[in-house]
Amino acid sequence: MSEPLIYTLILLVYLGALVLVGFITGRRTKSVEDFYIGGRQIGPWVTALSFVAAYFSSVVIVGGGGFGYMFGMATLWIGAINVLLGCTVAWIVLGPRIRTFTQRLKTMTIPGFIGERFQSDFACIFSALIIVLFMIIYNVSILKGMGHIFEVLMNVPYVYGVLISCIIILFYVSIGGYLAVVWTSFIQAWVMGIGLILLTIFAVQRVGGLTAVNQSLGSIDAGLINTPGTWGWPGLISYALIVSFGVWGMPQLVVRFYSIKNLKVLKIGTVVATIGTCMALLPYFNGAIARTLFPSLANPDLAIPTLVKTTLSPFGAAIVLAGVVAAGMSTFSSVLIILSSSMVQDLLRRGMKGEITRRKSLFWGKIGSLVIGFVSLLIALRPPALVLTLTAFAWAVIASTTLWPILFGIYWKGATRWGCVASMIGGCMTALFWMAAGKPFGVHGFIPGIIVGFVLMVLVSRATPKFSPEHINQIWG
Amino acid sequence: MGPFNTPWLTFIAWIVALGCVLFSIIWALCIFKPGDEDE
């Protein structure tokens, strides 16, 4: 069987499974709560593994390999901090309270929670606007990454890669909503995990074992096996913190805690998610291995694709390819459902003061996800320079806006409406201007963004009127 | 040097990931009590 045929067959089986999940979950999606948070009935395995799949996009796998290739084994620390802060601590700190509080406040979205917790329409609408605007840009970057992956790994023209991925995702998200997103992400997490483990085993074997990998890397440059190595502590630590702590403010991940069946589910979920997130170390590790095999690649981002193509059989390579595509699709679909919920539930319903009925909400949710998907598709087909520039801002701005209102909202009874508003505006604007100023001192905009947001939340909350005990008791119980 | 000729500081990254798995199991079994917060 020829190589392109094997690639196509494996990919068709995988994409066919996603379409099937779309049909099945579509039948179970009857209410707006089903569409956005799966009726709060999602079990531990699906919640945990869909969290892992949404965490890692294809850009992370290919880009992580690039970092491993450039900076060596020290980048394993990025994966380790992902597991520690981005997963285990996040699940323990955020999970139980988010699940309990959002149930008590009867909210289905992050802006909805912020609006109800801080009794502020402005905070809800502002966070929804930031999420809609910057998440579309983030979505475009994911779609663009997937187009390039099809191009590099399968020689499929960029435009077709973008079209194939986007249309299939739009199909299952608009039919099955959140249920389709989590179940497809569950499948995608397995495909990603199996693909990465396969690649790691064969790549280590090819070099001659783990000791040989380290000896070979060390002979190129001792900095490639040492920590912090050639990258240095500031770069390594700040990057690891951004991609780990930043996720605490990312709606597509936090919403996983809304949808879990009950708090007992969190126990198994935390363990499963932690084990799943450990795959975060593998792209960096494989990138470093690629350095020993191909020390003079023109572009570090080609490390994983080149390693896949030259190390695995066509069948194995096709599975890894499906894993990389899966990583992109799961993140894109998770972001899409968040965008639809923010637009319909927070902007449209709140803006129209609840004049849209729950039944119509479901209809508009489906239409919303289609519209946003097509907008992302159109931009991704020929992304203008501004979108590419703003992509770097998106993540920092969203996390700087929502992180403290979420965290203080569930842990500090003294956090006030004005503290929340000041923190959101201050954090968002600081991140935006810092990035626009070209990241002074080499510091990513997320860091000053969260520092300003934190200070404003504490200072303004102390200086402004507290919430009534009734409101606090309603949330804390 | 640690196992497989890996410098210890680099090798600890793997240990941190493994430690998180162990800690999550201990948290789930012994520390986290859903209690009456569960609704």
Interface residues (C-beta under 8 A of the other chain):
Chain A: M73 A74 L76 W77 G79 A80 I81 V83 L84 C87 T88 W91 I92 P96 T100 Q103 R104 G209 L210 T211 V213 N214 Q215 G218 I225 N226 T227 N262 L263 K264 L266 K267 I268 T270 V271 T274 I275 C278 L281 G477
Chain B: P3 F4 N5 T6 P7 L9 T10 A13 W14 V16 A17 L18 C20 V21 F23 S24 I25 W27 A28 L29 F32 P34 E37 D38 E39
